[in-house]
Amino acid sequence: MTSIGMAGNCGKDDRSDCLVTIELTRKGGLQIDLHSKVKALYGATILQDCRQALQFFGIEHARVQIEDNGALPFVLTARLEAALRQIADIQQEYLPPLLNVNATPTEADRRRRSRLYLPGNTPKLMLNAGLHQPDGVILDLEDSVAPAKKAEARILVRNALRAINFYGAERMVRINQLPQGLTDLDYVVPQRVNLILIPKCESGSQVEQVAAKIKTILFKNNLAYPIWLMPIIESAQGVLKALEIASAAPEVVALTIGLEDYTADIGAPRTAEGRETFFARQMVLNAARAAGLQAIDSVFSDVADTEGLQRVVAESKALGFDGMGCIHPRQIKIIHAGYAPSTTEIARACKIVIAFETAQAQGKGVVALGNKMIDAPVVKRALKTIQQAEQTGLLQPNWRENTI
């Protein structure tokens, strides 16, 4: 243990954050030095929050310095706890209240057209992420967090899962590569996280380890709610074992691919045409479908290239993917529009369902639309198209009345 603990950020761009420095002392009580632009308005509240947290941990004597840049209470206490854990044997967790909206589980088959990546140690990007209406938000503990910041990011993400309203977005966490990622689970599983992304997944046994650890944590804390899994395929090994990974645990609801790491692994540069990634995307897509899962495409990394994103989304949908990742809120609307069913697709789906329902009502064993026979997979796909159209407001619930 070091004698001084430090956690957080205080640069000019680190809005909604703070840097907390703590030195334990033998006497003198709690000496708190606060530097904040909002000290005149909120200084007393900040000091009170700090003292309450320290008293919770049983700290009676310490020198504390806080460089505040608009941190909310859940951020301040996360930084304080992280700094304190560096210099003291702390077992307790100082948890903010759990918002009622964050106690709601999600369904296995919910829409996952978009998932917005948010760096797990950058609170300013988390606070209003839900207002952009992504289907999911990913609090990332892996690539976007520097190795030296992993421990404090876990605590911040833990608090964020409880304190931030994401306005209906599925609350996801991308853990670190195993085995480090198993430690991440201790922090996030008890906080009613909806879904865990497993990065750089290369075998079914890795999925099994995560699923088993989640069950152990839930049992230990006397909790019972579903936590879904989404393995990320990012290597040649992972691609070749995609079906094994997809089938490894009943909690797996989707399979996705990370093309930046995959192309690096096979030694191929990324191109606009994407020939170097076609095989891997098809393998992941087919493995997902064979296992009855959603297939989620990779992110599009050029935030400024909206035309390129539109092209990639159209191609992704044509291949059969259900959604993709995004790294900036401006990509969300384009992704949602691109994965929405077209007018032609909706019209044909309605006709297929009407033909199927009519044949059933007449007791016919054969269903036909025009000169073409309709089998069960075609009807299933049509029903999914209609469901998507209704969810996105492209089709009214009374559509049958207007379908010939």
WOQUIZI-V979101 format. One record per residue. N is the residue number from 0. RES is the residue in three letters. D_CENTER is the distance of its C-alpha to the mean C-alpha in Angstrom with 1 decimal. Layout:
n/res/d_center
N/RES/D_CENTER
N/RES/D_CENTER
This chain:
n/res/d_center
0/MET/33.1
1/THR/33.8
2/SER/35.8
3/ILE/33.4
4/GLY/29.7
5/MET/27.6
6/ALA/24.0
7/GLY/22.2
8/ASN/23.1
9/CYS/26.0
10/GLY/26.5
11/LYS/27.4
12/ASP/24.0
13/ASP/22.2
14/ARG/22.2
15/SER/21.0
16/ASP/21.4
17/CYS/24.3
18/LEU/26.0
19/VAL/27.5
20/THR/30.4
21/ILE/32.1
22/GLU/35.4
23/LEU/36.8
24/THR/40.5
25/ARG/43.3
26/LYS/44.6
27/GLY/44.3
28/GLY/41.6
29/LEU/38.4
30/GLN/38.9
31/ILE/36.1
32/ASP/36.4
33/LEU/34.1
34/HIS/33.8
35/SER/32.0
36/LYS/32.8
37/VAL/32.2
38/LYS/34.4
39/ALA/37.1
40/LEU/34.9
41/TYR/32.3
42/GLY/33.9
43/ALA/35.2
44/THR/31.9
45/ILE/30.1
46/LEU/33.0
47/GLN/32.9
48/ASP/29.1
49/CYS/29.8
50/ARG/32.9
51/GLN/31.3
52/ALA/28.6
53/LEU/31.3
54/GLN/33.5
55/PHE/30.8
56/PHE/30.7
57/GLY/34.5
58/ILE/35.0
59/GLU/38.5
60/HIS/39.4
61/ALA/37.2
62/ARG/37.1
63/VAL/33.8
64/GLN/33.1
65/ILE/30.4
66/GLU/29.7
67/ASP/27.8
68/ASN/26.2
69/GLY/25.1
70/ALA/22.7
71/LEU/21.8
72/PRO/23.0
73/PHE/19.7
74/VAL/19.4
75/LEU/23.1
76/THR/23.1
77/ALA/20.1
78/ARG/22.1
79/LEU/25.3
80/GLU/24.1
81/ALA/22.7
82/ALA/26.1
83/LEU/28.0
84/ARG/26.5
85/GLN/27.9
86/ILE/31.4
87/ALA/31.6
88/ASP/30.9
89/ILE/28.4
90/GLN/27.2
91/GLN/26.2
92/GLU/22.9
93/TYR/23.4
94/LEU/20.8
95/PRO/20.5
96/PRO/21.1
97/LEU/18.3
98/LEU/18.0
99/ASN/19.1
100/VAL/16.3
101/ASN/13.8
102/ALA/15.9
103/THR/15.1
104/PRO/13.7
105/THR/12.4
106/GLU/14.5
107/ALA/14.1
108/ASP/15.1
109/ARG/13.4
110/ARG/13.0
111/ARG/10.1
112/ARG/12.0
113/SER/9.7
114/ARG/6.1
115/LEU/6.9
116/TYR/6.7
117/LEU/8.3
118/PRO/10.7
119/GLY/10.7
120/ASN/14.4
121/THR/14.9
122/PRO/15.1
123/LYS/16.6
124/LEU/13.6
125/MET/11.6
126/LEU/14.5
127/ASN/14.8
128/ALA/11.5
129/GLY/11.6
130/LEU/15.2
131/HIS/14.3
132/GLN/13.1
133/PRO/10.0
134/ASP/9.2
135/GLY/5.5
136/VAL/4.3
137/ILE/2.6
138/LEU/5.7
139/ASP/7.4
140/LEU/10.5
141/GLU/11.9
142/ASP/13.6
143/SER/13.2
144/VAL/14.9
145/ALA/18.6
146/PRO/20.0
147/ALA/22.2
148/LYS/19.4
149/LYS/17.1
150/ALA/18.9
151/GLU/18.6
152/ALA/14.9
153/ARG/14.3
154/ILE/16.4
155/LEU/15.0
156/VAL/11.4
157/ARG/13.3
158/ASN/15.2
159/ALA/12.5
160/LEU/10.9
161/ARG/14.6
162/ALA/16.0
163/ILE/13.8
164/ASN/14.1
165/PHE/11.2
166/TYR/13.7
167/GLY/12.5
168/ALA/8.9
169/GLU/6.9
170/ARG/5.5
171/MET/2.9
172/VAL/4.8
173/ARG/6.4
174/ILE/9.9
175/ASN/13.1
176/GLN/15.4
177/LEU/17.6
178/PRO/19.6
179/GLN/18.1
180/GLY/14.7
181/LEU/16.7
182/THR/17.6
183/ASP/14.1
184/LEU/13.8
185/ASP/16.9
186/TYR/15.3
187/VAL/12.0
188/VAL/13.3
189/PRO/16.0
190/GLN/14.0
191/ARG/12.8
192/VAL/9.2
193/ASN/8.4
194/LEU/6.7
195/ILE/7.1
196/LEU/7.0
197/ILE/10.7
198/PRO/11.8
199/LYS/15.4
200/CYS/16.1
201/GLU/19.8
202/SER/21.1
203/GLY/20.8
204/SER/21.9
205/GLN/18.8
206/VAL/16.8
207/GLU/19.6
208/GLN/19.5
209/VAL/15.9
210/ALA/16.7
211/ALA/20.0
212/LYS/18.7
213/ILE/16.4
214/LYS/19.5
215/THR/21.7
216/ILE/19.7
217/LEU/19.6
218/PHE/23.3
219/LYS/24.2
220/ASN/22.8
221/ASN/24.2
222/LEU/21.0
223/ALA/20.3
224/TYR/17.1
225/PRO/15.0
226/ILE/11.9
227/TRP/10.8
228/LEU/10.3
229/MET/9.4
230/PRO/11.8
231/ILE/11.9
232/ILE/15.6
233/GLU/16.9
234/SER/20.6
235/ALA/23.8
236/GLN/23.8
237/GLY/20.4
238/VAL/21.5
239/LEU/24.7
240/LYS/23.1
241/ALA/20.5
242/LEU/22.1
243/GLU/22.6
244/ILE/18.9
245/ALA/18.0
246/SER/20.7
247/ALA/20.2
248/ALA/18.9
249/PRO/18.8
250/GLU/15.3
251/VAL/14.1
252/VAL/13.2
253/ALA/12.2
254/LEU/13.2
255/THR/12.2
256/ILE/14.2
257/GLY/14.2
258/LEU/17.5
259/GLU/18.3
260/ASP/18.6
261/TYR/20.2
262/THR/22.9
263/ALA/23.6
264/ASP/24.1
265/ILE/26.5
266/GLY/28.2
267/ALA/27.8
268/PRO/27.2
269/ARG/24.7
270/THR/26.7
271/ALA/26.3
272/GLU/27.8
273/GLY/25.3
274/ARG/27.9
275/GLU/26.7
276/THR/23.4
277/PHE/24.7
278/PHE/25.6
279/ALA/22.2
280/ARG/20.4
281/GLN/23.0
282/MET/22.8
283/VAL/19.1
284/LEU/19.6
285/ASN/22.7
286/ALA/21.3
287/ALA/18.5
288/ARG/21.2
289/ALA/23.6
290/ALA/21.4
291/GLY/20.6
292/LEU/16.9
293/GLN/14.9
294/ALA/15.1
295/ILE/12.5
296/ASP/14.0
297/SER/13.4
298/VAL/12.9
299/PHE/16.1
300/SER/17.0
301/ASP/20.0
302/VAL/18.8
303/ALA/22.5
304/ASP/23.3
305/THR/22.6
306/GLU/25.2
307/GLY/23.7
308/LEU/20.3
309/GLN/22.2
310/ARG/24.1
311/VAL/21.2
312/VAL/19.4
313/ALA/22.8
314/GLU/23.3
315/SER/19.9
316/LYS/20.7
317/ALA/24.3
318/LEU/23.2
319/GLY/21.4
320/PHE/17.6
321/ASP/15.6
322/GLY/13.1
323/MET/11.7
324/GLY/9.4
325/CYS/10.6
326/ILE/11.5
327/HIS/13.5
328/PRO/13.8
329/ARG/17.0
330/GLN/15.6
331/ILE/14.0
332/LYS/17.4
333/ILE/18.7
334/ILE/16.0
335/HIS/16.5
336/ALA/20.2
337/GLY/20.4
338/TYR/18.8
339/ALA/20.9
340/PRO/24.1
341/SER/27.2
342/THR/30.3
343/THR/32.1
344/GLU/29.4
345/ILE/29.4
346/ALA/33.2
347/ARG/33.6
348/ALA/31.0
349/CYS/33.0
350/LYS/36.2
351/ILE/35.0
352/VAL/33.9
353/ILE/37.2
354/ALA/39.2
355/PHE/37.5
356/GLU/38.0
357/THR/41.6
358/ALA/42.5
359/GLN/41.2
360/ALA/43.2
361/GLN/46.3
362/GLY/45.8
363/LYS/45.5
364/GLY/44.1
365/VAL/43.5
366/VAL/41.2
367/ALA/42.0
368/LEU/41.0
369/GLY/43.9
370/ASN/45.1
371/LYS/41.8
372/MET/40.9
373/ILE/37.5
374/ASP/35.9
375/ALA/33.1
376/PRO/30.3
377/VAL/31.3
378/VAL/31.3
379/LYS/27.9
380/ARG/26.5
381/ALA/28.4
382/LEU/27.1
383/LYS/23.5
384/THR/24.5
385/ILE/26.2
386/GLN/23.2
387/GLN/21.0
388/ALA/24.0
389/GLU/24.4
390/GLN/20.9
391/THR/21.1
392/GLY/24.6
393/LEU/26.4
394/LEU/28.4
395/GLN/30.1
396/PRO/30.3
397/ASN/34.0
398/TRP/33.7
399/ARG/36.1
400/GLU/38.9
401/ASN/38.7
402/THR/38.4
403/ILE/41.6
